[in-house]
């Protein structure tokens, strides 16, 4: 049996829905769903917010998403605010 995605495990332990977690992280529920299914890996800024909020390490999130970070152009790291 496949291991649960860290976010799904976090939600199950707390009894919260994807929509509730999405609200806490300020992302769309569909985004949480895609992360949990391994269709997407959180962008670095989202991964940091998830790590701070949930205690799940950025490394765990990247590994659960297939070990690939999103392309640099799809995130704002390193760009002026």
C-alpha positions as CSV (number, residue, x, y, z in Angstrom):
1,X,0.0,0.0,0.0
2,X,1.3,3.5,-0.9
3,X,2.3,5.8,1.9
4,X,0.1,8.8,2.5
5,X,1.3,12.1,1.3
6,X,2.5,14.2,4.3
7,X,-0.3,16.7,3.9
8,X,-3.0,14.1,3.7
9,X,-1.6,12.5,6.8
10,X,-1.5,15.9,8.6
11,X,-5.1,16.5,7.7
12,X,-6.2,13.0,8.8
13,X,-4.5,13.4,12.1
14,X,-6.4,16.7,12.7
15,X,-9.7,15.7,11.1
16,X,-9.7,18.7,8.7
17,X,-10.7,18.9,5.0
18,X,-8.6,20.0,2.1
19,X,-10.7,23.2,2.0
20,X,-9.9,23.9,5.6
21,X,-6.2,23.3,5.1
22,X,-6.3,25.4,1.9
23,X,-7.8,28.3,3.9
24,X,-5.2,28.1,6.5
25,X,-2.4,28.1,3.9
26,X,-4.1,30.7,1.7
27,X,-4.3,28.5,-1.5
28,X,-7.1,27.0,-3.5
29,X,-8.5,23.6,-2.3
30,X,-7.7,22.2,-5.8
31,X,-4.0,23.1,-5.1
32,X,-4.0,21.1,-1.9
33,X,-5.6,18.2,-3.8
34,X,-3.0,18.3,-6.6
35,X,-0.2,18.4,-4.0
36,X,-1.7,15.4,-2.2
37,X,-2.1,13.4,-5.4
38,X,1.5,14.1,-6.4
39,X,0.4,16.0,-9.5
40,X,2.2,19.2,-8.4
41,X,5.0,20.1,-6.0
42,X,4.5,23.2,-3.9
43,X,6.4,26.2,-5.1
44,X,9.3,27.1,-2.7
45,X,7.4,30.0,-1.0
46,X,4.3,27.7,-0.5
47,X,6.6,24.9,0.8
48,X,8.0,27.2,3.4
49,X,4.6,28.3,4.5
50,X,3.4,24.7,4.7
51,X,6.5,23.8,6.7
52,X,6.0,26.6,9.2
53,X,2.3,25.9,9.5
54,X,2.3,22.1,9.7
55,X,5.8,21.1,10.8
56,X,6.3,19.0,7.6
57,X,9.8,19.6,6.3
58,X,10.3,21.1,2.9
59,X,12.3,18.0,2.0
60,X,9.4,15.8,2.8
61,X,7.1,17.9,0.6
62,X,9.5,17.8,-2.3
63,X,10.1,14.1,-2.0
64,X,6.3,13.5,-1.9
65,X,5.9,15.5,-5.0
66,X,8.4,13.3,-7.0
67,X,11.6,15.1,-5.9
68,X,11.3,17.9,-8.4
69,X,10.9,21.6,-7.6
70,X,8.7,23.7,-9.9
71,X,10.5,25.6,-12.6
72,X,12.2,28.8,-11.5
73,X,9.9,30.9,-13.7
74,X,6.8,29.6,-11.8
75,X,7.9,31.1,-8.5
76,X,9.0,34.4,-7.0
77,X,12.1,33.3,-5.1
78,X,15.0,35.6,-5.9
79,X,12.7,38.2,-7.6
80,X,12.3,41.6,-6.0
81,X,9.2,42.2,-4.0
